[in-house]
Amino acid sequence: MTAFNVEDLLRPDIYEMEEYTPIEPLEVLSARLGLPAERIIKLDGNENPYGPSPRALAALADYRGYHIYPDPQHILLREAIQDYVGVDEAHILFGAGSDELIDLIMRLSLRPGEAIINCPPTFGMYSFDAAICGAEVVEVPRRANFSLDVEAIRRRALEKSPRKKLLFVNSPNNPDGSLTSREDLLQLLELPLVVVVDEAYAEFSGTSLVDLVPEHPNLIVLKTFSKWAGLAGLRIGYGVFPLDIIQHLWKIKQPYNVNVAAQAAALASLEDLDYLQANVQRIVAERERLYAELGKLDFLRPYPSRSNFILCSVLGRDARQLKLSLEREGILVRYFDKPGLRDCIRISVGKPEQTEVLLQALREVV
């Protein structure tokens, strides 16, 4: 009998592909650190420390249709969110997190050998999903201040080979929190490709580019309930698309892609906007306080942020050891050591009492 070799079955590019490294679940971290979960201050995932709205929690408890398949067209959700977004529901499609929509956009657009333009350092899912599609990733690094190099993007976009179809722009950008200006975006929209603006953190910035979508056939804006509405664990996001693009996305999305719990919680969140927006303002105020306090530590250089996290360069000491020192105290932050992000940590904005514990730990680490 001929021996079976799994390598012969798989696509060679997938076989050689590096895995995406997600954040460890809280329960796993609790066991590894030997600390109860309630003692851990989780500032590594950009989650909302205030969690879902009371109405969302009540909707989840009261829902009686968990045995029924979800609405495949998200009819009530699209009707409910159009006023919040300011764009007609015909432009809106929901996904299991905006991650699913990133994947769908690429599967709709890319064939092996074609390319996306990526602007690192930025969210890792763009290059990850492109690799799954067998596409190439043309990287145009951000400047030292994390702004987009619009002229360099233009040059690469106009090169004949490989054919570039999609440009991904995270604004505010993860991991530094900087915004892409409307002026820069309008220049990028003149290029012969689709510009995908990922606004996962837009509510913390007070700005959005979503109003431009109906006027531009090559602009997509992605948004999510994960951050501002505290629903990261339920995986619900949405995109605002040109009509000529969205009609084809409806063809290829999984029919029941957004589960009933996520739909119920999102609907209830839209009925509790005052509560959620007050939490957003608390996070923004705490971000500014945290930025000022981090700037007083001579071994950290915080970068200005319009999101719910702050990126810091670690000066004169080992950034990884700093992350591990905080971890031993039950404080979790994100560590980066890659091009454009050497010796950096990223700190999610928590509640004021969590900030105090973090700052005390940082002072004691010195």
C-alpha positions in Angstrom: 0.0 0.0 0.0 1.4 3.4 -1.0 2.1 5.6 2.0 -0.2 8.7 2.3 1.7 12.0 2.4 -0.4 14.9 3.5 2.0 17.4 1.8 0.8 16.0 -1.6 -2.8 16.9 -0.7 -2.3 20.5 0.4 -1.6 23.6 -1.5 2.2 24.1 -1.3 1.8 27.8 -0.3 -0.6 26.8 2.6 1.8 24.0 3.7 4.6 26.5 4.0 2.5 29.3 5.5 3.1 30.6 9.0 0.2 30.5 11.4 -1.5 33.6 12.7 -0.8 34.1 16.4 -3.9 35.0 18.3 -4.0 36.2 21.9 -4.3 33.5 24.6 -7.8 33.1 26.1 -8.2 34.5 29.6 -8.9 31.0 31.1 -5.7 29.6 29.6 -3.7 32.6 30.9 -5.2 32.3 34.3 -4.1 28.6 34.5 -0.6 29.4 33.1 0.1 32.3 35.5 -1.5 30.6 38.5 -3.7 33.6 39.1 -7.5 33.8 39.4 -9.1 35.3 36.3 -10.5 38.2 38.3 -7.0 39.3 39.3 -5.8 39.5 35.7 -5.9 43.0 34.1 -6.2 42.3 30.4 -4.8 45.2 28.4 -3.5 43.2 25.4 -6.6 42.7 23.1 -8.1 46.2 22.7 -11.3 45.0 24.2 -13.8 47.3 25.8 -13.4 47.0 29.6 -17.0 48.0 30.2 -18.4 45.1 28.2 -21.8 44.9 26.5 -24.7 47.2 27.3 -27.3 46.1 29.8 -29.9 45.9 27.1 -27.6 43.6 25.1 -27.2 41.3 28.1 -30.9 41.2 28.7 -31.6 40.5 25.0 -29.2 37.5 25.2 -30.9 36.2 28.3 -34.4 36.7 27.0 -34.0 35.4 23.5 -36.0 32.2 22.8 -35.0 31.4 19.2 -31.6 29.8 19.7 -32.9 26.6 18.0 -33.8 28.5 14.8 -31.4 29.4 12.1 -30.5 33.1 12.0 -31.8 35.6 9.4 -29.4 35.2 6.4 -30.2 38.7 5.1 -29.8 40.5 8.5 -33.0 42.4 7.6 -33.7 43.9 11.1 -30.1 44.7 11.7 -29.6 46.5 8.4 -32.8 48.5 9.0 -31.7 49.4 12.5 -28.2 50.4 11.7 -28.7 52.6 8.7 -29.5 55.7 10.8 -26.5 55.1 13.0 -24.2 54.8 10.0 -25.9 57.5 7.9 -25.9 55.3 4.8 -28.9 53.4 3.3 -29.2 49.7 4.3 -28.7 48.7 0.6 -25.0 49.4 1.1 -24.6 47.3 4.3 -23.6 43.7 4.8 -23.0 42.0 8.1 -20.3 39.4 8.9 -19.0 37.2 11.7 -16.7 40.0 12.7 -15.2 42.3 10.2 -12.6 39.5 9.8 -15.1 37.5 7.8 -15.7 40.5 5.5 -12.0 41.0 4.9 -11.9 37.3 3.8 -15.0 37.7 1.6 -13.6 40.8 -0.2 -10.4 39.0 -1.0 -12.2 35.8 -2.2 -14.4 38.0 -4.4 -11.5 39.9 -5.9 -8.3 37.9 -6.0 -6.9 35.1 -8.1 -3.5 33.5 -7.4 -0.7 35.8 -8.5 -2.7 39.0 -8.1 -1.9 41.3 -5.2 -3.0 43.5 -2.4 -1.2 46.6 -1.1 -0.5 46.5 2.6 0.9 49.3 4.7 2.7 47.9 7.7 3.0 48.1 10.6 -0.8 47.4 10.6 -3.4 44.7 11.4 -2.0 41.3 10.5 -5.2 39.8 9.0 -4.8 41.6 5.6 -1.6 39.7 4.7 -2.8 36.6 6.4 -6.0 36.4 4.3 -4.2 37.3 1.1 -1.9 34.4 1.6 -4.9 32.0 2.0 -6.2 33.3 -1.3 -2.8 32.6 -3.0 -2.3 36.3 -3.6 0.8 38.3 -3.3 1.3 41.1 -0.7 3.0 44.3 -1.9 4.1 46.1 1.2 4.5 49.9 1.3 5.7 50.7 4.8 4.3 53.6 6.7 6.5 56.5 7.5 8.3 56.8 10.9 5.3 58.7 12.3 3.0 55.9 11.0 1.4 58.1 8.3 0.7 56.6 4.9 3.3 57.2 2.1 0.7 58.1 -0.5 3.2 58.7 -3.3 4.9 55.3 -2.7 1.5 53.6 -2.7 0.7 55.4 -6.0 3.9 54.1 -7.6 3.4 50.5 -6.5 -0.3 50.6 -7.5 0.6 51.6 -11.1 3.2 49.0 -11.6 2.0 46.4 -14.2 3.1 43.3 -12.3 1.7 41.9 -10.1 -1.7 43.3 -10.7 -2.8 45.1 -7.5 -6.5 45.0 -6.9 -7.0 45.9 -3.2 -5.4 48.5 -0.9 -6.1 48.0 2.9 -6.0 51.0 5.2 -6.6 50.6 8.9 -7.8 54.0 10.4 -7.2 54.4 13.3 -4.3 52.1 12.5 -3.6 49.2 14.8 -1.1 49.2 16.5 -0.3 52.9 16.8 -3.7 54.6 16.7 -3.1 57.1 13.9 -5.7 58.3 11.5 -5.7 58.5 7.7 -6.8 61.9 6.6 -9.7 62.5 4.2 -7.3 64.3 1.8 -5.0 61.3 1.6 -7.9 58.9 1.1 -9.3 61.0 -1.7 -6.0 60.8 -3.5 -5.9 57.0 -3.0 -9.4 56.7 -4.5 -8.0 58.0 -7.8 -6.0 54.8 -8.1 -7.3 51.9 -10.3 -8.0 49.6 -7.3 -10.5 49.1 -4.5 -9.6 50.9 -1.2 -10.7 49.1 1.9 -10.8 51.3 5.0 -11.0 49.3 8.2 -12.6 51.5 10.9 -12.7 49.0 13.7 -11.7 51.7 16.2 -13.5 54.7 14.5 -15.9 55.4 17.4 -12.9 56.3 19.6 -11.6 58.8 17.1 -14.9 60.7 16.5 -14.3 60.5 12.7 -15.4 58.3 9.9 -15.0 58.1 6.1 -18.2 56.1 5.6 -20.1 59.0 4.1 -17.9 58.8 1.0 -18.9 55.3 0.1 -22.1 56.0 -2.0 -20.1 58.5 -4.1 -17.1 56.3 -4.8 -17.4 52.9 -6.6 -14.0 51.8 -5.3 -14.4 52.5 -1.6 -15.3 50.0 1.1 -15.5 50.9 4.8 -15.5 48.1 7.4 -16.8 48.5 11.0 -17.5 46.3 14.0 -19.4 46.0 17.3 -16.4 44.4 18.9 -14.8 47.6 20.3 -17.3 50.4 21.0 -20.2 48.0 21.8 -18.2 45.4 23.8 -19.3 42.5 21.7 -15.9 41.1 20.6 -16.7 37.6 21.8 -19.9 37.4 19.7 -18.1 38.3 16.4 -20.3 40.7 14.6 -19.1 43.4 12.2 -20.4 45.0 9.0 -19.2 46.7 5.9 -20.5 49.6 3.9 -20.1 48.8 0.2 -20.7 50.3 -3.2 -23.8 48.8 -4.7 -21.9 47.3 -7.6 -19.7 45.3 -5.2 -22.2 44.4 -2.5 -24.5 42.5 -4.9 -21.7 40.0 -5.6 -20.7 39.6 -1.9 -24.3 38.5 -1.2 -23.7 35.6 -3.6 -20.6 34.2 -1.8 -21.2 34.8 1.9 -22.3 31.8 3.9 -26.1 31.9 4.3 -26.2 31.9 8.1 -23.0 33.7 8.8 -24.1 35.8 11.7 -25.5 33.8 14.6 -28.7 34.7 16.4 -27.0 35.7 19.6 -24.8 38.2 17.8 -27.8 39.6 15.9 -29.9 40.0 19.1 -27.1 41.7 21.0 -26.3 44.1 18.2 -29.9 45.1 17.8 -30.2 45.8 21.5 -26.9 47.7 21.4 -28.3 50.0 18.8 -31.2 50.7 21.2 -28.8 51.6 24.0 -26.5 54.1 22.3 -26.5 56.6 25.1 -25.0 54.0 27.5 -22.5 52.8 25.0 -21.4 56.2 23.8 -20.9 57.3 27.4 -18.5 54.3 27.8 -16.7 55.4 24.7 -16.2 58.8 26.2 -14.9 57.3 29.4 -12.3 55.3 27.4 -11.3 58.4 25.4 -10.8 60.4 28.6 -8.8 57.6 30.2 -6.7 57.2 27.0 -5.6 60.9 27.3 -4.8 60.4 31.0 -2.9 57.2 30.4 -0.9 58.9 27.6 0.1 61.7 29.8 1.2 59.4 32.7 3.1 57.0 30.4 5.0 60.1 29.1 6.3 60.7 32.6 8.2 57.4 32.5 11.7 57.8 31.1 11.8 54.3 29.6 8.6 54.7 27.6 7.8 56.8 24.6 4.0 56.7 24.0 2.7 57.6 20.6 -0.4 59.8 20.2 -3.5 57.7 19.6 -7.1 58.2 18.4 -8.1 54.7 19.3 -8.5 52.7 22.6 -4.9 51.7 22.9 -1.5 53.4 23.2 1.7 52.1 21.5 4.9 52.7 23.4 8.6 52.4 22.3 10.6 50.9 25.2 13.8 52.8 25.7 17.0 51.5 27.3 15.6 48.2 28.4 14.3 44.9 26.9 10.6 45.3 25.8 9.9 41.6 26.0 11.2 41.4 29.5 9.0 44.4 30.5 6.0 42.6 29.0 6.9 39.4 31.0 7.5 41.4 34.2 4.0 42.9 33.9 2.5 39.5 33.1 3.9 38.0 36.3 1.9 40.7 38.1 -1.2 39.7 36.2 -1.1 42.6 33.8 -1.3 41.7 30.1 0.1 44.0 27.4 1.0 43.3 23.8 4.7 43.0 22.8 6.0 43.7 19.2 9.4 43.1 17.7 9.1 43.4 13.9 10.0 45.9 11.3 8.6 49.3 12.2 7.8 48.1 15.7 11.1 47.1 17.3 11.0 47.0 21.1 7.4 48.2 21.5 4.5 47.4 23.7 0.9 48.2 23.1 -1.4 49.0 26.1 -5.2 48.8 25.7 -7.1 51.5 27.6 -8.8 50.0 30.7 -10.9 51.4 33.5 -9.2 54.1 35.7 -8.6 51.6 38.5 -6.8 49.3 36.1 -4.7 52.2 34.9 -3.6 52.8 38.4 -2.5 49.2 38.9 -0.6 49.3 35.6 1.2 52.6 36.4 2.2 51.4 39.9 3.6 48.2 38.4 5.5 50.1 35.7 7.0 52.3 38.4 8.0 49.3 40.5 9.5 47.6 37.5 12.0 50.4 37.4 
